[in-house]
């Protein structure tokens, strides 16, 4: 939360990209319950998403739905930019929905921001056992994208198969990238992400912030790291 307070103090606005999944929602719920949450002026926090399941608004499987229930509906945040679903203006066309979100990002970007996206203060990512981040899965065409900031992902190896996702260039435009992992099933992916592997087969290896990158791990997720790298965030 200190990072958000500092960004608001410096610029008048903090921009945050949220992640979904079990750990993303759990982190937001912990934040909602923390006494320090009120140190943040949530009216000056802008919320974006790194990816979203292409499902209607309110669907329990949407990342947005979990984030609203865990935190956003409790802190009075006003600047929220959910990714469209099939009930949006473009209907069941994920490519058009992805381009719509890319336009929204371009409108929010400042002249000094690169790549047509805001320079997010914090971009949160979970990591899958296969080392995917956002909805960038190993070997899929989206990982080769260099020009677009948001893409439709079809044929994702975990349900639902159709999603929207920021691309790697958009992720790398963030000032801080924080990668969250919990559990022994993530240990191998974390090791690969920090081993210098290529981002096409190990997407988490390519997710880096323009300022800093943090891996926030529990002991189980850090179990396969060399001792000098293994400093778990929690017991």
C-alpha positions as CSV (number, residue, x, y, z in Angstrom):
1,X,0.0,0.0,0.0
2,X,3.0,2.3,0.5
3,X,3.6,2.2,-3.2
4,X,0.1,3.5,-3.9
5,X,0.3,6.2,-1.3
6,X,3.6,7.4,-2.7
7,X,2.3,7.4,-6.3
8,X,-0.8,9.4,-5.3
9,X,1.4,11.9,-3.4
10,X,3.8,12.3,-6.3
11,X,1.3,12.4,-9.3
12,X,-2.2,12.7,-7.8
13,X,-3.1,9.3,-9.2
14,X,-1.9,5.7,-8.8
15,X,-2.6,3.1,-11.6
16,X,-2.8,-0.6,-10.7
17,X,-3.3,-3.6,-12.8
18,X,-5.0,-6.5,-11.0
19,X,-4.7,-10.2,-11.5
20,X,-7.2,-12.9,-10.9
21,X,-7.0,-16.5,-9.7
22,X,-7.0,-17.7,-6.2
23,X,-4.0,-15.8,-5.0
24,X,-5.0,-12.6,-6.7
25,X,-8.4,-12.6,-5.0
26,X,-6.9,-13.6,-1.7
27,X,-4.4,-10.8,-1.7
28,X,-7.2,-8.3,-2.4
29,X,-9.2,-9.7,0.5
30,X,-6.3,-9.4,2.8
31,X,-5.8,-5.8,1.7
32,X,-9.5,-5.1,2.4
33,X,-9.1,-6.4,5.9
34,X,-5.9,-4.5,6.7
35,X,-6.2,-1.4,8.9
36,X,-3.7,0.3,6.6
37,X,-6.0,0.2,3.7
38,X,-7.5,3.6,4.7
39,X,-4.1,5.2,4.2
40,X,-4.8,5.0,0.5
41,X,-7.1,7.6,-1.1
42,X,-8.9,5.1,-3.3
43,X,-10.7,7.8,-5.2
44,X,-7.3,8.5,-6.7
45,X,-6.5,4.9,-7.7
46,X,-7.2,3.7,-11.2
47,X,-7.8,0.0,-11.7
48,X,-7.0,-2.0,-14.8
49,X,-6.8,-5.7,-15.5
50,X,-4.0,-7.8,-16.9
51,X,-6.4,-10.4,-18.3
52,X,-10.0,-11.5,-18.1
53,X,-12.1,-14.5,-18.9
54,X,-14.4,-13.6,-21.9
55,X,-17.6,-14.1,-19.9
56,X,-20.5,-11.8,-19.1
57,X,-20.3,-9.1,-16.4
58,X,-21.0,-10.6,-13.0
59,X,-20.1,-14.1,-14.0
60,X,-18.4,-15.7,-10.9
61,X,-15.5,-16.9,-13.0
62,X,-14.5,-13.3,-14.1
63,X,-11.5,-11.8,-12.4
64,X,-13.5,-8.5,-12.1
65,X,-16.2,-10.2,-10.1
66,X,-13.8,-11.6,-7.6
67,X,-11.9,-8.3,-7.3
68,X,-15.1,-6.4,-6.7
69,X,-16.2,-8.7,-4.0
70,X,-12.8,-8.9,-2.3
71,X,-11.9,-5.2,-2.3
72,X,-13.2,-2.8,-4.8
73,X,-16.8,-2.6,-3.6
74,X,-15.5,-1.9,0.0
75,X,-13.1,1.0,-0.6
76,X,-15.0,3.5,-2.8
77,X,-12.7,3.2,-5.8
78,X,-14.2,5.1,-8.7
79,X,-11.8,4.6,-11.6
80,X,-12.3,1.0,-12.7
81,X,-11.7,-0.3,-16.2
82,X,-13.0,-3.8,-16.6
83,X,-12.2,-5.8,-19.7
84,X,-15.3,-6.3,-21.9
85,X,-17.2,-9.6,-22.0
86,X,-19.5,-11.0,-24.7
87,X,-22.3,-8.9,-23.3
88,X,-20.4,-5.7,-24.1
89,X,-20.6,-3.3,-27.0
90,X,-18.8,-5.7,-29.4
91,X,-20.9,-8.8,-28.5
92,X,-19.3,-12.2,-28.8
93,X,-16.2,-10.9,-30.7
94,X,-13.2,-11.1,-28.4
95,X,-10.9,-9.5,-31.0
96,X,-13.1,-6.4,-31.2
97,X,-13.3,-6.3,-27.4
98,X,-9.5,-6.5,-27.1
99,X,-9.1,-3.6,-29.5
100,X,-11.7,-1.6,-27.5
101,X,-9.7,-2.1,-24.3
102,X,-6.5,-1.2,-26.2
103,X,-8.2,2.1,-27.2
104,X,-9.1,2.7,-23.6
105,X,-5.5,2.3,-22.5
106,X,-4.3,4.6,-25.3
107,X,-6.7,7.3,-24.1
108,X,-5.4,7.0,-20.5
109,X,-1.7,7.1,-21.6
110,X,0.3,10.3,-21.2
111,X,2.5,11.7,-24.0
112,X,5.6,10.5,-22.1
113,X,4.2,6.9,-21.7
114,X,5.5,4.4,-24.2
115,X,3.7,1.8,-26.2
116,X,0.3,3.3,-26.0
117,X,-0.4,2.2,-22.4
118,X,-0.1,4.1,-19.1
119,X,3.0,3.6,-17.1
120,X,1.3,1.5,-14.5
121,X,2.6,2.0,-11.0
122,X,2.0,-1.6,-10.0
123,X,1.1,-4.5,-12.2
124,X,0.2,-7.7,-10.3
125,X,0.5,-11.1,-11.9
126,X,-0.1,-14.7,-10.8
127,X,1.9,-17.5,-12.2
128,X,0.6,-20.8,-13.2
129,X,2.2,-24.2,-12.8
130,X,3.0,-24.0,-16.5
131,X,4.6,-20.6,-15.9
132,X,1.9,-18.6,-17.7
133,X,1.1,-15.1,-16.6
134,X,-2.0,-13.1,-17.4
135,X,-3.5,-15.2,-20.2
136,X,-0.2,-15.6,-21.9
137,X,0.2,-19.4,-22.1
138,X,3.4,-21.2,-23.2
139,X,3.8,-21.4,-27.0
140,X,0.6,-19.5,-27.9
141,X,0.7,-16.9,-30.7
142,X,0.0,-14.0,-28.2
143,X,3.6,-14.4,-26.9
144,X,4.9,-13.3,-30.3
145,X,2.9,-10.1,-30.3
146,X,5.1,-7.0,-30.5
147,X,2.7,-4.3,-31.7
148,X,-0.7,-4.7,-30.0
149,X,-1.2,-4.1,-26.3
150,X,-4.3,-6.3,-25.8
151,X,-5.1,-9.5,-27.6
152,X,-7.9,-12.0,-27.7
153,X,-6.6,-15.5,-26.6
154,X,-8.4,-18.4,-28.1
155,X,-7.8,-22.0,-27.2
156,X,-6.4,-21.4,-23.8
157,X,-5.3,-24.7,-22.2
158,X,-7.4,-24.0,-19.1
159,X,-11.1,-23.1,-19.1
160,X,-12.6,-20.9,-20.3
161,X,-10.7,-21.1,-23.5
162,X,-11.4,-17.6,-24.7
163,X,-9.9,-14.7,-22.9
164,X,-8.5,-11.2,-23.2
165,X,-5.0,-10.4,-22.1
166,X,-2.4,-7.7,-22.0
167,X,0.6,-8.5,-24.2
168,X,4.2,-8.8,-23.0
169,X,5.1,-5.3,-24.3
170,X,2.2,-3.8,-22.3
171,X,3.3,-5.7,-19.2
172,X,6.8,-4.5,-19.5
173,X,5.7,-0.9,-19.7
174,X,4.7,-1.0,-16.0
175,X,7.0,0.6,-13.5
176,X,6.7,-2.3,-11.0
177,X,5.7,-5.9,-11.8
178,X,4.9,-8.0,-8.8
179,X,4.6,-11.8,-9.4
180,X,2.6,-13.6,-6.8
181,X,3.0,-17.4,-6.1
182,X,1.8,-19.7,-3.4
183,X,2.1,-23.5,-3.0
184,X,4.5,-26.2,-4.0
185,X,2.8,-26.7,-7.4
186,X,4.2,-23.3,-8.4
187,X,7.8,-24.0,-7.3
188,X,9.0,-25.4,-10.7
189,X,7.5,-22.5,-12.6
190,X,9.1,-19.9,-10.3
191,X,12.5,-21.6,-10.7
192,X,12.1,-21.5,-14.5
193,X,11.0,-17.9,-14.4
194,X,14.2,-16.9,-12.6
195,X,16.6,-19.2,-14.6
196,X,16.9,-17.1,-17.8
197,X,14.5,-19.2,-19.8
198,X,12.9,-17.8,-23.0
199,X,9.5,-16.1,-22.6
200,X,7.8,-18.1,-25.3
201,X,8.0,-21.3,-23.4
202,X,8.2,-19.7,-19.9
203,X,6.1,-16.5,-20.1
204,X,6.8,-15.5,-16.5
205,X,10.5,-15.2,-17.5
206,X,9.5,-12.3,-19.8
207,X,7.3,-10.4,-17.3
208,X,9.6,-7.7,-16.0
209,X,8.9,-4.1,-14.9
210,X,10.6,-1.1,-16.4
211,X,11.5,-0.1,-12.8
212,X,11.6,-3.2,-10.7
213,X,10.3,-6.7,-10.6
214,X,9.4,-8.5,-7.4
215,X,8.6,-12.2,-6.9
216,X,6.4,-12.4,-3.8
217,X,6.4,-16.1,-2.7
218,X,5.6,-18.3,0.2
219,X,8.1,-21.0,1.3
220,X,6.5,-23.7,-0.8
221,X,6.6,-21.7,-4.0
222,X,10.3,-20.7,-3.3
223,X,11.4,-24.2,-2.4
224,X,13.3,-24.9,-5.7
225,X,15.2,-21.6,-5.7
226,X,18.9,-21.4,-4.8
227,X,19.4,-20.4,-1.2
228,X,20.6,-16.9,-2.1
229,X,17.4,-16.2,-4.0
230,X,15.0,-17.8,-1.6
231,X,13.7,-15.2,0.8
232,X,10.0,-16.0,1.2
233,X,7.5,-13.2,1.7
234,X,5.6,-15.2,4.4
235,X,6.1,-18.4,6.4
